[in-house]
Amino acid sequence: MDTKRLILFIIFSMSILMLWDAWQRQNLPEPVAQQAGKTSDNSVAVPNPKTENTTVAESDFQLAQGQRISITTDLYQADIETTGGDLRKLTLLKHRASDGEHANFVLLDDAAKPMTYVAQTGLVGADLPTHKAVFTSTATSYQMPADKDTLEVRLNWLGKNGISVDKIYTFHRNKYEIDVYYEIKNGSTAVIAPTVYYQIVHDDQSNQGSMFMPTFTGGTYYTESTKFKKLAFSDMNKEALNVKTSDGWVGLLQHYFVSAWIQKEGTERTFYTKKLSDHIYRIGAESKLANIEPGASLSVPARLYAGPQTQKDLIAAATGLEFTVDYGMLTIIAKPLFWVLSKIYSLVNNWGVAIILLTILIKAAFYPLSAKSYRSMAQMRELAPRLESMKQKFGDDRQKMQQAMMELYRTEKINPMSGCLPILIQIPVFISLYWVLLGSVELRHAPFFGWIKDLSAIDPYYILPLIMGASMIIQTKLNPKPTDPIQAKVMTWMPVIFSIFFFFFPAGLVLYWVVNNIISIWQQWFINKSIHAEALAKKTGGKR
């Protein structure tokens, strides 16, 4: 195998590994527990995996409408529906919409155009309020005061049997965690045994990513025993989730953002899923609560994390939530890379500059290995005229040509495969950095300079992909010319093909490759010059 074949092998190996990792992240099903039982009753309010038939979907899924309560904080613009006390709309004021410069990003919405994404809770038992019950509120709008760090929104429900329930949302300044409390007062004459449930309803059509930027949108959960799991909507359709645990969280994952219900540690709970209609699913958790005697009350705490996959916020919210930033099978390498990248950013305050400096650090760390590969290619470049002469001499006799090449390599003490291992060792690092740049919300709408206003979006003028294509052409010129005409044609067209691919990649990724290529060109040029000088000295006996 000559050097050009080796380069092709490396390029295609990296492409296959990236595509394989992306396919696994997008398509491989996560293991789920078996459904415990079935019934034809689909009207039960509590989504109990033991009693509901998850293979039968409601033909017309609709969210009941009541009165909207508007909430404004430093991070959110939210709408709570009095029916069920659902969180029906949640706009993130610190994050812009994907397709607009001025509109804010809408995380939750019940508009169904096409997205349906709401957070629901409910109680079951003794005619308690489910997510279909109607609550009341003393106000229709709330705003966090400038001198306060919290905002409380209290909803009330009163049953005919004397039981009253307050559902209390507490928003915190500079935190993407929303406290959701139930205060249950048993004003009846009988003991009540309530069950609480927390769930997220989502469609299977929106936020599905693209061919060039494969992303995952679907269910997710975490326990100490199972660790982090993803659950595709297609898997929910096949089989209901039924996981019993006393820790962890359950939620909904999409590119850059996540919502998760987090209950009190030690609370016994069951994670479940259910298909509600052709394209609507729910995932959640339910827990049996302690019995409430007549005249007694019970407070039931929980939290909803709803926001960006920012590492510091995820780590602060719940154990295991940081794994929602999924770097795939190379997480063990990717997480330290992101840590270094974020530390550099804290110094330079520009993610584009941080990417450049990280690339330089990686190239410096691998220089001893890279130099060996570049030296091998430089030596092959020096032999190119002699190899071409041998090709003309032996013509189509490939066997004699191969034997002569091997003899030449032995004579010149050159191993054409010596550069293989150093490059292979670097591949996992390159792929890990690829996923870091693709999955980090910190780079979303992060400007670099000039025309690059968003490192997570494509270059609007395709300048970086064109520069990358030009750098690949220069690299091709610096490397030895293939003796095989087919290989020569492939290497001629490779920069063009790769440039077209990179037209659709985020600018941050292209920036990394451009910087990587420029440094590689300098390294290859320097080593080529050194090897050429050595070759001349050998021919002239050290005389110039």
RANORTA-V23456 format. One line per field, one symbol per residue. burial: 1 if it has 24 or more other C-alpha atoms within 12 Angstrom, else 0. Layout:
burial = ???
This chain:
burial = 0111111101100100110011001100110100100000010011111101111010000010001111111111111111111111111111100000000011111100001111111111111111111111100001110000011111111110001111111111001111111111111100011111111111111111000011111111111000011111111111111111111111111111111111110011111111111011111111111001000011111111111111101100111111111111011011101101110110000111111111110110011011111111111111110011011000000000100010001000011111110111011111111111111111111111000111111110010111111111111101111111001000110111011011111111111111111111101110110010000000000000
